[in-house]
Amino acid sequence: MKRRLRRSLKRAADTIVATLAIGLVSLLRHVDLDRMSEVCAFVTRKIGPLLREHKMARRQLVAAFPEKSPEEIDKILLGVWDNLGRVGAEFAHMDRLSDFDPWNPNPNGRIVVGKDSIERFFTLLNDNKPALIFTAHYANWELPAVIASGCKIDTAVLYRRPNNVQIDNWLRQTRDAAMGQLIATGLDAPVKIGDALRAGKHIGMLVDQYYVRGVEVTFFGQRTRANPLLARLAQHFDCPIHGIRVVRLPGHRFYGELTEEVKAVRDAEGKVDIAATTQAITTVIEGWIREHPEQWLWLHRRWRPEDDKREL
């Protein structure tokens, strides 16, 4: 009886939380995006420094950029909270945020993509081959999939499923229209990804978080662990690898970029070296972050004491 009661209470609580969350997002869709972006950024800049994640992010920034002054670190941290607030505001408008048309690019649009990147997108579109595309929690990390979908590229995006089933269902319905197929992380994810690659799809995934069972890589001069899934897929399916990022610009605009192919590192036998290829991907992401450190989500714990004798 107690277990049934707990399950019933949990279902009721999940329903209430989902209803409130979905209702709030639906309400935000009726508010001017640019105005809401400014409001949310202001709120997170004020509240963020009061949270414990702020101290952890500071420690990581100091370790990553020992040459920067305390004032420079503070400025980056405020930028991190500013960006996070804007991402929250933009989420409610994700399915209608992009005005990018690769066939008729508008240099004054909300989303601008460079000519070289557009050509690479068209290559992916027309080569009839699967590909692996990585990104990071950088600027608005939802937009790379939206841009790829706008280029009519057949994509499948790996994502972490929320614990609340109703919110997950709503997210899938909302994102499907703008991002293509969604594959939730889980035991069956590798099978679904393999099926998608065999069907010629382009797999997108975030690869910048700490992964307990990952391979060791160096990130900002310190040892950490990264998810080797993308490198393993490259080894098994012999797929090209590209990185994609969106840079936040002034005036509520974005710049999208698709990298040239990131060559998989191969061993003496010609096989893809999992650790070395994962390191190559990590190095690209580090380069992105060094350009705009305030646009990366430093609030994730990226280094662990067990991976480096120096504890952050």
Secondary structure, DSSP 8 states (H G I E B T S, - for coil): -HHHHHHHHHHHHHHHHHHHHHHHHHHHTTS-HHHHHHHHHHHHHHHGGGSHHHHHHHHHHHHH-TTS-HHHHHHHHHHHHHHHHHHHHHHTTGGGT----TTS--TTSSEEE-HHHHHHHHHHHHS---EEEEE-SBSSTTHHHHHHHHTT--EEEEE---S-HHHHHHHHHHHHHHH-EEEESSTTHHHHHHHHHHTT-EEEEE--S--TTSEEEEETTEEEEE--HHHHHHHHH---EEEEEEEEETTTEEEEEE-------B-TTS-B-HHHHHHHHHHHHHHHHHH-GGGB-TTS----GGG-SS--
